[in-house]
Amino acid sequence: MSAVQPLPHAPRLHVDYVADASAASLAAQLARPDTLAVFGFGPDAPADADPRYLRVPLQPHGVAPLEVWRTEAPVRAGTQGALRFAETDTLQFGWIEVPEGDGGLEAASERAYAELSAFVRARGFPYLLRSWNYLDAITEGDGDQERYRRFCIGRATGLGEVIVGTLPAATAIGRCDGVRTLQVYWLAARTPGTPVENPRQVSAYRYPRQYGPQPPSFARAMVPPSEAMPLLLSGTASVVGHESKHHDCVESQLAETFANFESLIAAARAVRPGLSPRFGAGSRLKVYVRDAQSLPRIAQALETHLDPTVPRVLLHAAVCRRELRVEIDGVL
């Protein structure tokens, strides 16, 4: 377990879904002094120049809420070059968008992670707890030229030397709008969290060579440095060991995904016993579905795995393996 240095105030984070996603509602959320970040989903989400607001380029199934991160006030926001950020005394939210341009996805990934890595260190938030990565055509290309593999190489290069066991929780998902711009956002802290691995799965950073020259650089979950923050769950899918399961059945993939969550949450509770053993009203989930026509089917299948009180957002997005149809991340 990572040693946590005492702080004047323990970091605090509450993630909420606000049903009213109008421009007026967004303005009201941004007017609050305890708002660290707000996310809209899809092209119909409102626009705003506040650095704390990010429009995620994934089309929702139905009407999507605003995702709102609240923390201790005051929150200070700003920009530095291509970076947008908001901070408290204990936590930092930031985001960057990098067009691929002539250098391609690998170069864009390297630039994004080099800039954010230098930035969090310079600002005094050196511990990356969680990152999200949205990139176009994630499984396009054959063999080591597959775009996800090039992203993994660029990310690792940009991060530089990282000690195993300190990688953040993460999601890497394919946007489906044809826009070749990499979007990355993150949560960082002044004190480290505790990365958690899933006993049912090979750690992603130890994947064998068949998945590319650079294994993915993330932990399966992150127990944050304060009990006033939720468990941060990485993108989780139907993978056992390192192999994808149930290639031809969405419902079976969903069942395997929840079996992985059960195992992962149990591992996290060994670190923080006070965590809930299952998803509940305080959880917030994002469900990424590869095939748009499967969205209603997945929405119905989720009813067998989740209590009706569990808030979730379904998004049309490509998972990082072609055979995987659904991936879920969130907080507990």
Secondary structure, 3 states (H helix, E strand, C coil): CCCCCCCCCCCCCEEEEECCCCHHHHHHHHHCCCEEEEEEECCCCCCCCCCCEEEECCEECCCCCEEEEECCCCCEEEEECCEEEEECCCEEEEEEEEECHHHHHHHHHHHHHHHHHHHHHHCCCCEEEEEEEEEECCCCCCHHHCHHHHHHHHHHHHHCCCCCCCCCEEEEEEECCCCCEEEEEEEEECCCCEEECCCCECCHHHCCHHHCCCCCCCECEEECCCCCCCCEEEEECCEEECEECCCCCHHHHHHHHHHHHHHHHHHHHHHCCCCCCCCCCCCEEEEEECCHHHHHHHHHHHCCCCCCCCCEEEEECECCCCCCCEEEEEEC
